[in-house]
Amino acid sequence: MDEMIKPKTAVIPFILPKKCQEKYELLTQLLGNEEEFFLSEPVESSGDVLRVAEQVYDMEADLAALFPFSKEMERLMYSVALFLDSPIIIFGLKDCEGFQSALSAYKAIEKTRNDVFLLKSTLSYEAKEKIRFYAEISRRTKNFLKKKLGVYPRLTSWLKLRHNPQEIEERFGIEIKPISEFKTSGSRMGDEIIVLFEKFRVEVDDETKSKALQSYLKILGAMEENNVSGICMDCNHFLSEEKITPCLAGCLLAVENKQLVCGSDLSTLLTAVFLKEVTGIFPLTGRIINVEGNLLRVESCFIPLTLCKEGEKALNQLKGSCEVTVTAPINKGEVTLAHFACPNYDEIHVLHGKIVNHFFREGKNITEVFVEINNDFVEKYPEGSVVLVHGNHVETIKVASRMLNVRSSL
């Protein structure tokens, strides 16, 4: 799907004949002639339900926005909702006699589906922007469901029990592809990578640097060949096969908009790909070391290049090893932390925090990040790994998870 095409919203007014016409005319003026909105003919009786539902279905709308302008419209709204396969947003207009119809319809529809939302609003520019907000999340959520994930090599029996790939495939329809080997491929060394490396301060011997770059090309080639958006890897297995760790690849793949997660951690990979899709921001993945008071300590083997601040970057090799990574400063400030709860994936844990410090630990070749959080984090968040994206995206994640029929716990 072309990312430049705006999400489409079907706007459906519910109104009794010759009633509240001024509100309907105001809605028409508010939407204007913008192509992202399709304003249907008003639903006035049961005879209009199937006609309007077919119009919305044929246009493959990302969102349906229901506007009840008259009293006793809830039965018609419920009937239309039965035919819709897109998320639904119901507007309860505070200054309109259809307000109670919106409340009643929402209560009835939410018993049958999770992706329905109620907004109490006025017929204003803010309402129009809310439609855009929900439609954009719906489009991004649909794109997430089209993703494919790679695992290397194959998940062991224990990891299958822990991460339950079958549930991911059944719940989200996301294909999980085992990747058994990395051949020297025809993948190119992108011009942007060459330019980046010219700016790096290098503290790696030439042979190890060459091996690390080749490992990046092999992993990128395998991901492109298998058409996967992300890959989780058994790093020790990769080290035994390639004589190098995949840490540098994890840094560089961000430039190609692809995600690498170490430790065969499929649930963390799923979370990272989800957050990237719905927020549009490349995430940082890491292991939780401890929590002291309201300070969460996370360590990561690599920082995606897209998260690095402008300034000096260094290519660093762990002494006496074949572990190569990039060291660079990252932005402090607001972040959103999240993780799908495995093995059922029916819940996502979400938390708002703030990066207050970070530093590179040379003796371990890792970056430690300190995040200020609520001090009851440990009780609410049982996972051992975490995914962070810069900014406050709690509301976006809550809406997207509901569209996926997944609970969000804060």
Order of alpha helices (4+ residues) and beta strands (2+ residues): beta-alpha-beta-alpha-beta-alpha-beta-alpha-beta-alpha-beta-alpha-alpha-beta-alpha-beta-alpha-beta-alpha-alpha-beta-alpha-beta-beta-beta-beta-beta-beta-beta-alpha-beta-alpha-beta
